[in-house]
Amino acid sequence: MMATIDKLNRELGKGTVQMGLPCKGSAWSLRSERRTPRYTTQWNELLIVK
């Protein structure tokens, strides 16, 4: 599959075929400033309620 994608990009221009990436500026682009804190992704970052 990668060989086919590389060949298409060589023939049709760099970035013509990509792997499931959103276009820059699209509604689906990652907006880092809106991410929530990762409270539950690390055990040592869990809140302790006393």
mmCIF entry with sequence, helices, sheets and N, C-alpha, C, O atoms, coordinates in Angstrom:
data_MODEL
# 
_entry.id   MODEL 
# 
_entity.id                         1 
_entity.type                       polymer 
_entity.pdbx_number_of_molecules   1 
# 
_entity_poly.entity_id                      1 
_entity_poly.type                           'polypeptide(L)' 
_entity_poly.nstd_linkage                   no 
_entity_poly.nstd_monomer                   no 
_entity_poly.pdbx_seq_one_letter_code       MMATIDKLNRELGKGTVQMGLPCKGSAWSLRSERRTPRYTTQWNELLIVK 
_entity_poly.pdbx_seq_one_letter_code_can   MMATIDKLNRELGKGTVQMGLPCKGSAWSLRSERRTPRYTTQWNELLIVK 
_entity_poly.pdbx_strand_id                 A 
# 
loop_
_entity_poly_seq.entity_id 
_entity_poly_seq.num 
_entity_poly_seq.mon_id 
_entity_poly_seq.hetero 
1 1  MET n 
1 2  MET n 
1 3  ALA n 
1 4  THR n 
1 5  ILE n 
1 6  ASP n 
1 7  LYS n 
1 8  LEU n 
1 9  ASN n 
1 10 ARG n 
1 11 GLU n 
1 12 LEU n 
1 13 GLY n 
1 14 LYS n 
1 15 GLY n 
1 16 THR n 
1 17 VAL n 
1 18 GLN n 
1 19 MET n 
1 20 GLY n 
1 21 LEU n 
1 22 PRO n 
1 23 CYS n 
1 24 LYS n 
1 25 GLY n 
1 26 SER n 
1 27 ALA n 
1 28 TRP n 
1 29 SER n 
1 30 LEU n 
1 31 ARG n 
1 32 SER n 
1 33 GLU n 
1 34 ARG n 
1 35 ARG n 
1 36 THR n 
1 37 PRO n 
1 38 ARG n 
1 39 TYR n 
1 40 THR n 
1 41 THR n 
1 42 GLN n 
1 43 TRP n 
1 44 ASN n 
1 45 GLU n 
1 46 LEU n 
1 47 LEU n 
1 48 ILE n 
1 49 VAL n 
1 50 LYS n 
# 
_struct_asym.id          A 
_struct_asym.entity_id   1 
# 
loop_
_struct_conf.conf_type_id 
_struct_conf.id 
_struct_conf.pdbx_PDB_helix_id 
_struct_conf.beg_label_comp_id 
_struct_conf.beg_label_asym_id 
_struct_conf.beg_label_seq_id 
_struct_conf.pdbx_beg_PDB_ins_code 
_struct_conf.end_label_comp_id 
_struct_conf.end_label_asym_id 
_struct_conf.end_label_seq_id 
_struct_conf.pdbx_end_PDB_ins_code 
_struct_conf.beg_auth_comp_id 
_struct_conf.beg_auth_asym_id 
_struct_conf.beg_auth_seq_id 
_struct_conf.end_auth_comp_id 
_struct_conf.end_auth_asym_id 
_struct_conf.end_auth_seq_id 
_struct_conf.pdbx_PDB_helix_class 
_struct_conf.details 
_struct_conf.pdbx_PDB_helix_length 
HELX_P HELX_P1 AA1 MET A 2  ? LEU A 12 ? MET A 2  LEU A 12 1 ? 11 
HELX_P HELX_P2 AA2 SER A 32 ? ARG A 34 ? SER A 32 ARG A 34 5 ? 3  
HELX_P HELX_P3 AA3 TRP A 43 ? GLU A 45 ? TRP A 43 GLU A 45 5 ? 3  
# 
_struct_conf_type.id          HELX_P 
_struct_conf_type.criteria    ? 
_struct_conf_type.reference   ? 
# 
loop_
_atom_site.group_PDB 
_atom_site.id 
_atom_site.type_symbol 
_atom_site.label_atom_id 
_atom_site.label_alt_id 
_atom_site.label_comp_id 
_atom_site.label_asym_id 
_atom_site.label_entity_id 
_atom_site.label_seq_id 
_atom_site.pdbx_PDB_ins_code 
_atom_site.Cartn_x 
_atom_site.Cartn_y 
_atom_site.Cartn_z 
_atom_site.occupancy 
_atom_site.B_iso_or_equiv 
_atom_site.pdbx_formal_charge 
_atom_site.auth_seq_id 
_atom_site.auth_comp_id 
_atom_site.auth_asym_id 
_atom_site.auth_atom_id 
_atom_site.pdbx_PDB_model_num 
ATOM 1   N N  . MET A 1 1  ? 0.816   -1.185 0.000   1.00 0.00 ? 1  MET A N  1 
ATOM 2   C CA . MET A 1 1  ? 0.000   0.000  0.000   1.00 0.00 ? 1  MET A CA 1 
ATOM 3   C C  . MET A 1 1  ? 0.865   1.257  0.000   1.00 0.00 ? 1  MET A C  1 
ATOM 4   O O  . MET A 1 1  ? 0.597   2.199  -0.745  1.00 0.00 ? 1  MET A O  1 
ATOM 5   N N  . MET A 1 2  ? 1.897   1.269  0.830   1.00 0.00 ? 2  MET A N  1 
ATOM 6   C CA . MET A 1 2  ? 2.765   2.452  0.899   1.00 0.00 ? 2  MET A CA 1 
ATOM 7   C C  . MET A 1 2  ? 3.463   2.695  -0.433  1.00 0.00 ? 2  MET A C  1 
ATOM 8   O O  . MET A 1 2  ? 3.654   3.843  -0.835  1.00 0.00 ? 2  MET A O  1 
ATOM 9   N N  . ALA A 1 3  ? 3.840   1.628  -1.112  1.00 0.00 ? 3  ALA A N  1 
ATOM 10  C CA . ALA A 1 3  ? 4.489   1.778  -2.416  1.00 0.00 ? 3  ALA A CA 1 
ATOM 11  C C  . ALA A 1 3  ? 3.538   2.455  -3.402  1.00 0.00 ? 3  ALA A C  1 
ATOM 12  O O  . ALA A 1 3  ? 3.958   3.305  -4.187  1.00 0.00 ? 3  ALA A O  1 
ATOM 13  N N  . THR A 1 4  ? 2.273   2.085  -3.364  1.00 0.00 ? 4  THR A N  1 
ATOM 14  C CA . THR A 1 4  ? 1.272   2.686  -4.247  1.00 0.00 ? 4  THR A CA 1 
ATOM 15  C C  . THR A 1 4  ? 1.065   4.155  -3.912  1.00 0.00 ? 4  THR A C  1 
ATOM 16  O O  . THR A 1 4  ? 0.985   4.994  -4.809  1.00 0.00 ? 4  THR A O  1 
ATOM 17  N N  . ILE A 1 5  ? 0.977   4.472  -2.617  1.00 0.00 ? 5  ILE A N  1 
ATOM 18  C CA . ILE A 1 5  ? 0.816   5.867  -2.193  1.00 0.00 ? 5  ILE A CA 1 
ATOM 19  C C  . ILE A 1 5  ? 2.025   6.691  -2.615  1.00 0.00 ? 5  ILE A C  1 
ATOM 20  O O  . ILE A 1 5  ? 1.874   7.804  -3.118  1.00 0.00 ? 5  ILE A O  1 
ATOM 21  N N  . ASP A 1 6  ? 3.229   6.148  -2.412  1.00 0.00 ? 6  ASP A N  1 
ATOM 22  C CA . ASP A 1 6  ? 4.448   6.853  -2.824  1.00 0.00 ? 6  ASP A CA 1 
ATOM 23  C C  . ASP A 1 6  ? 4.466   7.101  -4.324  1.00 0.00 ? 6  ASP A C  1 
ATOM 24  O O  . ASP A 1 6  ? 4.831   8.188  -4.773  1.00 0.00 ? 6  ASP A O  1 
ATOM 25  N N  . LYS A 1 7  ? 4.070   6.093  -5.102  1.00 0.00 ? 7  LYS A N  1 
ATOM 26  C CA . LYS A 1 7  ? 4.061   6.237  -6.561  1.00 0.00 ? 7  LYS A CA 1 
ATOM 27  C C  . LYS A 1 7  ? 3.063   7.316  -6.987  1.00 0.00 ? 7  LYS A C  1 
ATOM 28  O O  . LYS A 1 7  ? 3.383   8.153  -7.831  1.00 0.00 ? 7  LYS A O  1 
ATOM 29  N N  . LEU A 1 8  ? 1.869   7.303  -6.416  1.00 0.00 ? 8  LEU A N  1 
ATOM 30  C CA . LEU A 1 8  ? 0.871   8.319  -6.750  1.00 0.00 ? 8  LEU A CA 1 
ATOM 31  C C  . LEU A 1 8  ? 1.361   9.720  -6.389  1.00 0.00 ? 8  LEU A C  1 
ATOM 32  O O  . LEU A 1 8  ? 1.176   10.662 -7.159  1.00 0.00 ? 8  LEU A O  1 
ATOM 33  N N  . ASN A 1 9  ? 1.978   9.853  -5.233  1.00 0.00 ? 9  ASN A N  1 
ATOM 34  C CA . ASN A 1 9  ? 2.488   11.157 -4.820  1.00 0.00 ? 9  ASN A CA 1 
ATOM 35  C C  . ASN A 1 9  ? 3.630   11.635 -5.718  1.00 0.00 ? 9  ASN A C  1 
ATOM 36  O O  . ASN A 1 9  ? 3.758   12.831 -5.978  1.00 0.00 ? 9  ASN A O  1 
ATOM 37  N N  . ARG A 1 10 ? 4.451   10.707 -6.188  1.00 0.00 ? 10 ARG A N  1 
ATOM 38  C CA . ARG A 1 10 ? 5.520   11.089 -7.122  1.00 0.00 ? 10 ARG A CA 1 
ATOM 39  C C  . ARG A 1 10 ? 4.930   11.560 -8.447  1.00 0.00 ? 10 ARG A C  1 
ATOM 40  O O  . ARG A 1 10 ? 5.382   12.553 -9.017  1.00 0.00 ? 10 ARG A O  1 
ATOM 41  N N  . GLU A 1 11 ? 3.927   10.849 -8.929  1.00 0.00 ? 11 GLU A N  1 
ATOM 42  C CA . GLU A 1 11 ? 3.352   11.163 -10.244 1.00 0.00 ? 11 GLU A CA 1 
ATOM 43  C C  . GLU A 1 11 ? 2.400   12.351 -10.214 1.00 0.00 ? 11 GLU A C  1 
ATOM 44  O O  . GLU A 1 11 ? 2.358   13.134 -11.163 1.00 0.00 ? 11 GLU A O  1 
ATOM 45  N N  . LEU A 1 12 ? 1.635   12.493 -9.132  1.00 0.00 ? 12 LEU A N  1 
ATOM 46  C CA . LEU A 1 12 ? 0.590   13.515 -9.086  1.00 0.00 ? 12 LEU A CA 1 
ATOM 47  C C  . LEU A 1 12 ? 0.932   14.717 -8.204  1.00 0.00 ? 12 LEU A C  1 
ATOM 48  O O  . LEU A 1 12 ? 0.192   15.700 -8.175  1.00 0.00 ? 12 LEU A O  1 
ATOM 49  N N  . GLY A 1 13 ? 2.035   14.637 -7.498  1.00 0.00 ? 13 GLY A N  1 
ATOM 50  C CA . GLY A 1 13 ? 2.448   15.744 -6.646  1.00 0.00 ? 13 GLY A CA 1 
ATOM 51  C C  . GLY A 1 13 ? 2.445   15.364 -5.178  1.00 0.00 ? 13 GLY A C  1 
ATOM 52  O O  . GLY A 1 13 ? 1.596   14.602 -4.714  1.00 0.00 ? 13 GLY A O  1 
ATOM 53  N N  . LYS A 1 14 ? 3.406   15.909 -4.463  1.00 0.00 ? 14 LYS A N  1 
ATOM 54  C CA . LYS A 1 14 ? 3.578   15.594 -3.047  1.00 0.00 ? 14 LYS A CA 1 
ATOM 55  C C  . LYS A 1 14 ? 2.313   15.940 -2.267  1.00 0.00 ? 14 LYS A C  1 
ATOM 56  O O  . LYS A 1 14 ? 1.742   17.016 -2.441  1.00 0.00 ? 14 LYS A O  1 
ATOM 57  N N  . GLY A 1 15 ? 1.880   15.022 -1.407  1.00 0.00 ? 15 GLY A N  1 
ATOM 58  C CA . GLY A 1 15 ? 0.727   15.257 -0.555  1.00 0.00 ? 15 GLY A CA 1 
ATOM 59  C C  . GLY A 1 15 ? -0.614  14.996 -1.210  1.00 0.00 ? 15 GLY A C  1 
ATOM 60  O O  . GLY A 1 15 ? -1.651  15.275 -0.609  1.00 0.00 ? 15 GLY A O  1 
ATOM 61  N N  . THR A 1 16 ? -0.623  14.464 -2.433  1.00 0.00 ? 16 THR A N  1 
ATOM 62  C CA . THR A 1 16 ? -1.886  14.175 -3.107  1.00 0.00 ? 16 THR A CA 1 
ATOM 63  C C  . THR A 1 16 ? -2.664  13.101 -2.357  1.00 0.00 ? 16 THR A C  1 
ATOM 64  O O  . THR A 1 16 ? -3.874  13.223 -2.163  1.00 0.00 ? 16 THR A O  1 
ATOM 65  N N  . VAL A 1 17 ? -1.969  12.056 -1.938  1.00 0.00 ? 17 VAL A N  1 
ATOM 66  C CA . VAL A 1 17 ? -2.604  10.970 -1.190  1.00 0.00 ? 17 VAL A CA 1 
ATOM 67  C C  . VAL A 1 17 ? -1.984  10.942 0.200   1.00 0.00 ? 17 VAL A C  1 
ATOM 68  O O  . VAL A 1 17 ? -0.762  10.907 0.340   1.00 0.00 ? 17 VAL A O  1 
ATOM 69  N N  . GLN A 1 18 ? -2.838  10.958 1.235   1.00 0.00 ? 18 GLN A N  1 
ATOM 70  C CA . GLN A 1 18 ? -2.363  10.926 2.613   1.00 0.00 ? 18 GLN A CA 1 
ATOM 71  C C  . GLN A 1 18 ? -3.133  9.871  3.390   1.00 0.00 ? 18 GLN A C  1 
ATOM 72  O O  . GLN A 1 18 ? -4.153  9.362  2.926   1.00 0.00 ? 18 GLN A O  1 
ATOM 73  N N  . MET A 1 19 ? -2.642  9.553  4.556   1.00 0.00 ? 19 MET A N  1 
ATOM 74  C CA . MET A 1 19 ? -3.245  8.524  5.393   1.00 0.00 ? 19 MET A CA 1 
ATOM 75  C C  . MET A 1 19 ? -4.211  9.124  6.416   1.00 0.00 ? 19 MET A C  1 
ATOM 76  O O  . MET A 1 19 ? -3.796  9.439  7.531   1.00 0.00 ? 19 MET A O  1 
ATOM 77  N N  . GLY A 1 20 ? -5.449  9.283  6.073   1.00 0.00 ? 20 GLY A N  1 
ATOM 78  C CA . GLY A 1 20 ? -6.488  9.680  7.017   1.00 0.00 ? 20 GLY A CA 1 
ATOM 79  C C  . GLY A 1 20 ? -6.196  10.893 7.857   1.00 0.00 ? 20 GLY A C  1 
ATOM 80  O O  . GLY A 1 20 ? -6.569  10.922 9.030   1.00 0.00 ? 20 GLY A O  1 
ATOM 81  N N  . LEU A 1 21 ? -5.547  11.892 7.313   1.00 0.00 ? 21 LEU A N  1 
ATOM 82  C CA . LEU A 1 21 ? -5.236  13.098 8.060   1.00 0.00 ? 21 LEU A CA 1 
ATOM 83  C C  . LEU A 1 21 ? -6.213  14.212 7.697   1.00 0.00 ? 21 LEU A C  1 
ATOM 84  O O  . LEU A 1 21 ? -6.562  14.369 6.528   1.00 0.00 ? 21 LEU A O  1 
ATOM 85  N N  . PRO A 1 22 ? -6.655  14.985 8.683   1.00 0.00 ? 22 PRO A N  1 
ATOM 86  C CA . PRO A 1 22 ? -7.531  16.105 8.353   1.00 0.00 ? 22 PRO A CA 1 
ATOM 87  C C  . PRO A 1 22 ? -6.755  17.215 7.650   1.00 0.00 ? 22 PRO A C  1 
ATOM 88  O O  . PRO A 1 22 ? -5.564  17.398 7.900   1.00 0.00 ? 22 PRO A O  1 
ATOM 89  N N  . CYS A 1 23 ? -7.412  17.936 6.793   1.00 0.00 ? 23 CYS A N  1 
ATOM 90  C CA . CYS A 1 23 ? -6.782  19.066 6.116   1.00 0.00 ? 23 CYS A CA 1 
ATOM 91  C C  . CYS A 1 23 ? -6.584  20.198 7.110   1.00 0.00 ? 23 CYS A C  1 
ATOM 92  O O  . CYS A 1 23 ? -7.391  20.371 8.023   1.00 0.00 ? 23 CYS A O  1 
ATOM 93  N N  . LYS A 1 24 ? -5.518  20.969 6.939   1.00 0.00 ? 24 LYS A N  1 
ATOM 94  C CA . LYS A 1 24 ? -5.296  22.113 7.816   1.00 0.00 ? 24 LYS A CA 1 
ATOM 95  C C  . LYS A 1 24 ? -6.445  23.095 7.672   1.00 0.00 ? 24 LYS A C  1 
ATOM 96  O O  . LYS A 1 24 ? -6.897  23.386 6.565   1.00 0.00 ? 24 LYS A O  1 
ATOM 97  N N  . GLY A 1 25 ? -6.911  23.601 8.807   1.00 0.00 ? 25 GLY A N  1 
ATOM 98  C CA . GLY A 1 25 ? -7.994  24.562 8.790   1.00 0.00 ? 25 GLY A CA 1 
ATOM 99  C C  . GLY A 1 25 ? -9.378  23.945 8.727   1.00 0.00 ? 25 GLY A C  1 
ATOM 100 O O  . GLY A 1 25 ? -10.373 24.668 8.732   1.00 0.00 ? 25 GLY A O  1 
ATOM 101 N N  . SER A 1 26 ? -9.463  22.617 8.668   1.00 0.00 ? 26 SER A N  1 
ATOM 102 C CA . SER A 1 26 ? -10.780 21.980 8.609   1.00 0.00 ? 26 SER A CA 1 
ATOM 103 C C  . SER A 1 26 ? -11.389 21.928 10.007  1.00 0.00 ? 26 SER A C  1 
ATOM 104 O O  . SER A 1 26 ? -10.698 22.117 11.008  1.00 0.00 ? 26 SER A O  1 
ATOM 105 N N  . ALA A 1 27 ? -12.677 21.672 10.058  1.00 0.00 ? 27 ALA A N  1 
ATOM 106 C CA . ALA A 1 27 ? -13.378 21.602 11.337  1.00 0.00 ? 27 ALA A CA 1 
ATOM 107 C C  . ALA A 1 27 ? -12.850 20.461 12.205  1.00 0.00 ? 27 ALA A C  1 
ATOM 108 O O  . ALA A 1 27 ? -13.017 20.488 13.424  1.00 0.00 ? 27 ALA A O  1 
ATOM 109 N N  . TRP A 1 28 ? -12.220 19.468 11.598  1.00 0.00 ? 28 TRP A N  1 
ATOM 110 C CA . TRP A 1 28 ? -11.737 18.304 12.335  1.00 0.00 ? 28 TRP A CA 1 
ATOM 111 C C  . TRP A 1 28 ? -10.304 18.454 12.809  1.00 0.00 ? 28 TRP A C  1 
ATOM 112 O O  . TRP A 1 28 ? -9.774  17.545 13.448  1.00 0.00 ? 28 TRP A O  1 
ATOM 113 N N  . SER A 1 29 ? -9.668  19.566 12.518  1.00 0.00 ? 29 SER A N  1 
ATOM 114 C CA . SER A 1 29 ? -8.279  19.761 12.937  1.00 0.00 ? 29 SER A CA 1 
ATOM 115 C C  . SER A 1 29 ? -8.171  19.790 14.457  1.00 0.00 ? 29 SER A C  1 
ATOM 116 O O  . SER A 1 29 ? -9.092  20.208 15.159  1.00 0.00 ? 29 SER A O  1 
ATOM 117 N N  . LEU A 1 30 ? -7.043  19.344 14.933  1.00 0.00 ? 30 LEU A N  1 
ATOM 118 C CA . LEU A 1 30 ? -6.800  19.362 16.370  1.00 0.00 ? 30 LEU A CA 1 
ATOM 119 C C  . LEU A 1 30 ? -6.656  20.794 16.855  1.00 0.00 ? 30 LEU A C  1 
ATOM 120 O O  . LEU A 1 30 ? -5.915  21.588 16.276  1.00 0.00 ? 30 LEU A O  1 
ATOM 121 N N  . ARG A 1 31 ? -7.361  21.109 17.907  1.00 0.00 ? 31 ARG A N  1 
ATOM 122 C CA . ARG A 1 31 ? -7.251  22.433 18.514  1.00 0.00 ? 31 ARG A CA 1 
ATOM 123 C C  . ARG A 1 31 ? -6.679  22.231 19.919  1.00 0.00 ? 31 ARG A C  1 
ATOM 124 O O  . ARG A 1 31 ? -7.419  21.980 20.870  1.00 0.00 ? 31 ARG A O  1 
ATOM 125 N N  . SER A 1 32 ? -5.390  22.342 20.033  1.00 0.00 ? 32 SER A N  1 
ATOM 126 C CA . SER A 1 32 ? -4.712  22.031 21.287  1.00 0.00 ? 32 SER A CA 1 
ATOM 127 C C  . SER A 1 32 ? -5.208  22.869 22.453  1.00 0.00 ? 32 SER A C  1 
ATOM 128 O O  . SER A 1 32 ? -5.266  22.391 23.586  1.00 0.00 ? 32 SER A O  1 
ATOM 129 N N  . GLU A 1 33 ? -5.559  24.096 22.185  1.00 0.00 ? 33 GLU A N  1 
ATOM 130 C CA . GLU A 1 33 ? -5.973  24.964 23.278  1.00 0.00 ? 33 GLU A CA 1 
ATOM 131 C C  . GLU A 1 33 ? -7.297  24.536 23.905  1.00 0.00 ? 33 GLU A C  1 
ATOM 132 O O  . GLU A 1 33 ? -7.643  25.006 24.989  1.00 0.00 ? 33 GLU A O  1 
ATOM 133 N N  . ARG A 1 34 ? -8.033  23.663 23.250  1.00 0.00 ? 34 ARG A N  1 
ATOM 134 C CA . ARG A 1 34 ? -9.328  23.218 23.770  1.00 0.00 ? 34 ARG A CA 1 
ATOM 135 C C  . ARG A 1 34 ? -9.279  21.846 24.413  1.00 0.00 ? 34 ARG A C  1 
ATOM 136 O O  . ARG A 1 34 ? -10.302 21.331 24.862  1.00 0.00 ? 34 ARG A O  1 
ATOM 137 N N  . ARG A 1 35 ? -8.099  21.255 24.459  1.00 0.00 ? 35 ARG A N  1 
ATOM 138 C CA . ARG A 1 35 ? -7.991  19.933 25.077  1.00 0.00 ? 35 ARG A CA 1 
ATOM 139 C C  . ARG A 1 35 ? -8.201  20.035 26.577  1.00 0.00 ? 35 ARG A C  1 
ATOM 140 O O  . ARG A 1 35 ? -7.849  21.038 27.199  1.00 0.00 ? 35 ARG A O  1 
ATOM 141 N N  . THR A 1 36 ? -8.776  18.991 27.151  1.00 0.00 ? 36 THR A N  1 
ATOM 142 C CA . THR A 1 36 ? -8.953  18.965 28.597  1.00 0.00 ? 36 THR A CA 1 
ATOM 143 C C  . THR A 1 36 ? -7.686  18.410 29.233  1.00 0.00 ? 36 THR A C  1 
ATOM 144 O O  . THR A 1 36 ? -6.926  17.692 28.584  1.00 0.00 ? 36 THR A O  1 
ATOM 145 N N  . PRO A 1 37 ? -7.459  18.741 30.503  1.00 0.00 ? 37 PRO A N  1 
ATOM 146 C CA . PRO A 1 37 ? -6.305  18.157 31.201  1.00 0.00 ? 37 PRO A CA 1 
ATOM 147 C C  . PRO A 1 37 ? -6.456  16.638 31.247  1.00 0.00 ? 37 PRO A C  1 
ATOM 148 O O  . PRO A 1 37 ? -7.575  16.125 31.237  1.00 0.00 ? 37 PRO A O  1 
ATOM 149 N N  . ARG A 1 38 ? -5.364  15.934 31.295  1.00 0.00 ? 38 ARG A N  1 
ATOM 150 C CA . ARG A 1 38 ? -5.425  14.469 31.271  1.00 0.00 ? 38 ARG A CA 1 
ATOM 151 C C  . ARG A 1 38 ? -5.422  13.899 32.688  1.00 0.00 ? 38 ARG A C  1 
ATOM 152 O O  . ARG A 1 38 ? -4.480  13.213 33.084  1.00 0.00 ? 38 ARG A O  1 
ATOM 153 N N  . TYR A 1 39 ? -6.456  14.179 33.431  1.00 0.00 ? 39 TYR A N  1 
ATOM 154 C CA . TYR A 1 39 ? -6.513  13.770 34.825  1.00 0.00 ? 39 TYR A CA 1 
ATOM 155 C C  . TYR A 1 39 ? -6.419  12.265 35.025  1.00 0.00 ? 39 TYR A C  1 
ATOM 156 O O  . TYR A 1 39 ? -5.878  11.822 36.038  1.00 0.00 ? 39 TYR A O  1 
ATOM 157 N N  . THR A 1 40 ? -6.918  11.479 34.107  1.00 0.00 ? 40 THR A N  1 
ATOM 158 C CA . THR A 1 40 ? -6.964  10.041 34.360  1.00 0.00 ? 40 THR A CA 1 
ATOM 159 C C  . THR A 1 40 ? -6.037  9.230  33.468  1.00 0.00 ? 40 THR A C  1 
ATOM 160 O O  . THR A 1 40 ? -6.176  8.009  33.406  1.00 0.00 ? 40 THR A O  1 
ATOM 161 N N  . THR A 1 41 ? -5.114  9.854  32.788  1.00 0.00 ? 41 THR A N  1 
ATOM 162 C CA . THR A 1 41 ? -4.231  9.069  31.935  1.00 0.00 ? 41 THR A CA 1 
ATOM 163 C C  . THR A 1 41 ? -2.979  8.596  32.660  1.00 0.00 ? 41 THR A C  1 
ATOM 164 O O  . THR A 1 41 ? -2.290  7.697  32.179  1.00 0.00 ? 41 THR A O  1 
ATOM 165 N N  . GLN A 1 42 ? -2.685  9.174  33.777  1.00 0.00 ? 42 GLN A N  1 
ATOM 166 C CA . GLN A 1 42 ? -1.529  8.765  34.571  1.00 0.00 ? 42 GLN A CA 1 
ATOM 167 C C  . GLN A 1 42 ? -1.985  8.555  36.014  1.00 0.00 ? 42 GLN A C  1 
ATOM 168 O O  . GLN A 1 42 ? -2.652  9.420  36.582  1.00 0.00 ? 42 GLN A O  1 
ATOM 169 N N  . TRP A 1 43 ? -1.633  7.422  36.607  1.00 0.00 ? 43 TRP A N  1 
ATOM 170 C CA . TRP A 1 43 ? -2.056  7.141  37.977  1.00 0.00 ? 43 TRP A CA 1 
ATOM 171 C C  . TRP A 1 43 ? -1.599  8.236  38.928  1.00 0.00 ? 43 TRP A C  1 
ATOM 172 O O  . TRP A 1 43 ? -2.355  8.638  39.813  1.00 0.00 ? 43 TRP A O  1 
ATOM 173 N N  . ASN A 1 44 ? -0.379  8.722  38.761  1.00 0.00 ? 44 ASN A N  1 
ATOM 174 C CA . ASN A 1 44 ? 0.152   9.728  39.683  1.00 0.00 ? 44 ASN A CA 1 
ATOM 175 C C  . ASN A 1 44 ? -0.474  11.106 39.490  1.00 0.00 ? 44 ASN A C  1 
ATOM 176 O O  . ASN A 1 44 ? -0.206  12.017 40.273  1.00 0.00 ? 44 ASN A O  1 
ATOM 177 N N  . GLU A 1 45 ? -1.304  11.274 38.460  1.00 0.00 ? 45 GLU A N  1 
ATOM 178 C CA . GLU A 1 45 ? -1.974  12.550 38.232  1.00 0.00 ? 45 GLU A CA 1 
ATOM 179 C C  . GLU A 1 45 ? -3.434  12.540 38.693  1.00 0.00 ? 45 GLU A C  1 
ATOM 180 O O  . GLU A 1 45 ? -4.121  13.555 38.574  1.00 0.00 ? 45 GLU A O  1 
ATOM 181 N N  . LEU A 1 46 ? -3.917  11.411 39.215  1.00 0.00 ? 46 LEU A N  1 
ATOM 182 C CA . LEU A 1 46 ? -5.292  11.350 39.685  1.00 0.00 ? 46 LEU A CA 1 
ATOM 183 C C  . LEU A 1 46 ? -5.496  12.268 40.889  1.00 0.00 ? 46 LEU A C  1 
ATOM 184 O O  . LEU A 1 46 ? -4.621  12.383 41.748  1.00 0.00 ? 46 LEU A O  1 
ATOM 185 N N  . LEU A 1 47 ? -6.656  12.918 40.942  1.00 0.00 ? 47 LEU A N  1 
ATOM 186 C CA . LEU A 1 47 ? -6.976  13.776 42.081  1.00 0.00 ? 47 LEU A CA 1 
ATOM 187 C C  . LEU A 1 47 ? -7.199  12.925 43.319  1.00 0.00 ? 47 LEU A C  1 
ATOM 188 O O  . LEU A 1 47 ? -7.776  11.841 43.242  1.00 0.00 ? 47 LEU A O  1 
ATOM 189 N N  . ILE A 1 48 ? -6.748  13.414 44.441  1.00 0.00 ? 48 ILE A N  1 
ATOM 190 C CA . ILE A 1 48 ? -6.955  12.732 45.715  1.00 0.00 ? 48 ILE A CA 1 
ATOM 191 C C  . ILE A 1 48 ? -7.960  13.553 46.511  1.00 0.00 ? 48 ILE A C  1 
ATOM 192 O O  . ILE A 1 48 ? -7.721  14.724 46.807  1.00 0.00 ? 48 ILE A O  1 
ATOM 193 N N  . VAL A 1 49 ? -9.086  12.932 46.857  1.00 0.00 ? 49 VAL A N  1 
ATOM 194 C CA . VAL A 1 49 ? -10.121 13.612 47.609  1.00 0.00 ? 49 VAL A CA 1 
ATOM 195 C C  . VAL A 1 49 ? -10.084 13.076 49.026  1.00 0.00 ? 49 VAL A C  1 
ATOM 196 O O  . VAL A 1 49 ? -10.178 11.867 49.241  1.00 0.00 ? 49 VAL A O  1 
ATOM 197 N N  . LYS A 1 50 ? -9.947  13.976 50.000  1.00 0.00 ? 50 LYS A N  1 
ATOM 198 C CA . LYS A 1 50 ? -9.882  13.554 51.410  1.00 0.00 ? 50 LYS A CA 1 
ATOM 199 C C  . LYS A 1 50 ? -11.087 14.045 52.154  1.00 0.00 ? 50 LYS A C  1 
ATOM 200 O O  . LYS A 1 50 ? -11.218 13.794 53.352  1.00 0.00 ? 50 LYS A O  1 
# 
